[in-house]
């Protein structure tokens, strides 16, 4: 049995399949499209085709790879690639599906599986499949056929990006264009995965651990995410070497002992004023057809929270004007609060949007003006670099005077001759 969703047709109803075997219906997408999504390196001019999710019910007990290959009529090497990158999920009990997908075949299979396996939520939670995963009859399979890729991950020298290793932390200089956590369809191209592999290789080289392969996508990451940066932001990211390290860092952060300094490259003919900058941030703003974003208001409003940063320096960068299509300013700010997209929203609110920021650039306004009205499609999440770097992180001891850690990133991308041109930005900004 097979039912699917795609970018063009989200929430397609379940199509009846063969009750004695996996559906033989071929996917309408050319196999070459899926191969292109899995290629390393990606083909020249590659554009992500948009999400496509296929859902199957296993008609018999068999290897997940076999069931997916038969159900979607895909070659085994393509299925192996999807499994290796972490795009295939399986669970013995079909989950309760949204109304747009749920119908008699899926509901009946779920009831039968519940009767057989019991009502344990862990059995109805899809988990990434491995090459050796076996699905029982009636199991639920989910395949993310169009994997969203992050090619910047493959182009980075992750060993050189390890800034520091302590007993509790691994500190990484995150490149632009790479998410910190693994994504739903890509467990390979993320900071946590790539840093874990680089850290493991360094441990092996130093003779501190045996030479065994790093954990595949189906296993827990050996490093733990402590905090995150936006995909389009570069700079200092701290990963924990255990749960206790994560808790200790969060305790330090909640008690105000973690200081974060950012470097910005923003548009504007005159530098913004130095000192404290405060707004009232509406996080999770939704506009039809646009990504969720934050809006910085000058005055308190229902549902907003105060946010502040300190503008420590702001200098015009005339050498970069020709590259970025007008005057730009290089700034250093220190966070007082840390809210979602705070810096990006606050800089847009004072008329100095960050270079490359297709999400907050259209929202830029002058002080005292209301946020600009935007329509469907006006805002787009940046795919690659914006003018934002997590430049420094300082962790203080409980006495508030002793510096425990002081981690700094190298100079930001816009100061480097090899990467300061338009080719470093999202295609829509070139």
MOKA-V360511 format. One record per residue. PSI is psi in whole degrees, 0 to 359 (none if undefined). NEAR is the number of other C-alpha atoms within 10 Angstrom. Layout:
# MOKA-V360511
PSI_NEAR, PSI_NEAR
This chain:
# MOKA-V360511
144_24, 136_24, 149_22, 161_21, 154_19, 174_16, 325_11, 338_10, 74_10, 135_14, 31_16, 142_14, 160_17, 130_20, 132_14, 135_13, 187_19, 127_12, 342_13, 1_9, 171_15, 144_22, 139_23, 8_15, 130_14, 147_13, 140_14, 338_7, 141_11, 144_10, 331_15, 330_10, 318_13, 321_20, 320_19, 323_18, 335_22, 353_21, 146_11, 113_11, 166_11, 150_16, 150_11, 137_6, 15_6, 136_9, 133_12, 128_13, 358_14, 157_12, 146_16, 124_18, 127_19, 137_20, 133_24, 156_26, 125_32, 123_28, 348_22, 166_16, 129_13, 174_14, 141_17, 318_25, 321_26, 316_16, 319_24, 317_25, 318_18, 315_18, 327_25, 3_22, 54_17, 146_18, 152_14, 325_14, 328_12, 317_18, 319_25, 321_19, 319_18, 319_26, 318_26, 323_21, 352_21, 32_26, 6_26, 131_30, 158_23, 147_28, 146_22, 325_25, 120_31, 133_26, 163_20, 115_14, 156_12, 158_9, 330_9, 339_12, 331_19, 138_18, 187_14, 312_10, 315_17, 321_27, 318_16, 320_14, 322_20, 316_23, 320_15, 319_15, 322_22, 321_18, 325_11, 317_11, 344_12, 168_13, 59_13, 117_10, 335_9, 332_11, 345_19, 15_22, 112_16, 135_19, 152_16, 136_23, 153_26, 179_23, 333_14, 7_9, 137_15, 133_19, 132_24, 165_20, 135_16, 0_23, 158_26, 133_27, 137_26, 130_23, 122_24, 92_24, 327_27, 91_24, 130_26, 121_20, 154_24, 81_20, 338_15, 335_15, 320_21, 337_17, 1_10, 144_15, 92_12, 330_21, 319_16, 343_10, 0_19, 108_19, 325_19, 150_15, 123_15, 182_10, 339_9, 338_17, 155_19, 122_20, 131_22, 144_27, 94_25, 131_31, 158_27, 151_27, 6_26, 128_27, 152_22, 309_24, 166_21, 153_18, 172_16, 332_14, 8_23, 101_22, 1_23, 313_21, 74_23, 162_24, 315_26, 323_25, 311_25, 321_20, 322_24, 317_22, 318_21, 320_19, 317_21, 316_22, 321_20, 322_15, 318_14, 315_14, 326_12, 2_10, 22_10, 349_11, 157_12, 156_12, 87_12, 154_9, 148_9, 163_16, 128_14, 171_16, 336_20, 347_17, 158_11, 143_10, 138_19, 340_18, 149_20, 140_21, 126_18, 318_19, 174_14, 158_15, 154_20, 152_16, 325_23, 2_24, 146_22, 170_28, 201_27, 123_28, 131_26, 126_27, 145_27, 144_24, 11_21, 167_15, 323_13, 324_11, 322_17, 314_20, 317_13, 321_14, 317_21, 322_16, 316_13, 321_17, 316_15, 334_10, 9_11, 22_15, 7_21, 121_20, 127_17, 126_19, 135_22, 149_21, 135_22, 149_27, 112_27, 163_31, 153_27, 144_16, 335_14, 134_13, 145_17, 156_19, 147_13, 161_14, 197_13, 133_14, 119_18, 136_18, 179_22, 113_21, 127_27, 102_22, 143_19, 29_13, 134_12, 130_11, 132_15, 128_10, 6_12, 154_17, 154_17, 137_15, 177_20, 149_22, 128_22, 121_29, 152_23, 329_17, 157_12, 143_14, 159_12, 132_7, 0_9, 162_17, 140_15, 140_17, 144_19, 150_20, 162_20, 120_17, 106_19, 327_15, 154_17, 116_20, 136_14, 147_19, 75_15, 332_14, 341_11, 359_19, 315_14, 332_11, 321_15, 16_19, 27_12, 181_12, 139_18, 159_28, 133_25, 120_22, 157_22, 126_19, 152_23, 129_23, 136_20, 318_17, 164_16, 96_13, 165_17, 122_16, 27_18, 308_24, 315_24, 317_26, 319_28, 320_27, 323_23, 324_27, 335_27, 14_20, 20_19, 66_26, 151_30, 145_27, 132_23, 358_28, 92_26, 350_20, 317_22, 346_27, 313_24, 345_17, 359_22, 141_23, 167_18, 153_12, 136_13, 343_11, 153_13, 156_14, 143_17, 147_11, 132_8, 154_13, 175_11, 129_11, 352_11, 329_17, 135_21, 137_18, 127_16, 141_22, 329_19, 241_23, 143_25, 170_29, 64_26, 126_29, 131_29, 95_23, 328_24, 145_19, 126_21, 130_15, 123_20, 155_19, 172_13, 337_13, 351_8, 1_11, 331_9, 130_10, 118_14, 315_11, 145_14, 95_13, 133_18, 141_19, 158_20, 181_13, 145_12, 167_20, 327_21, 352_22, 356_13, 125_10, 329_8, 347_10, 13_13, 4_16, 177_16, 336_15, 345_13, 349_19, 170_24, 148_19, 325_12, 348_10, 355_14, none_13
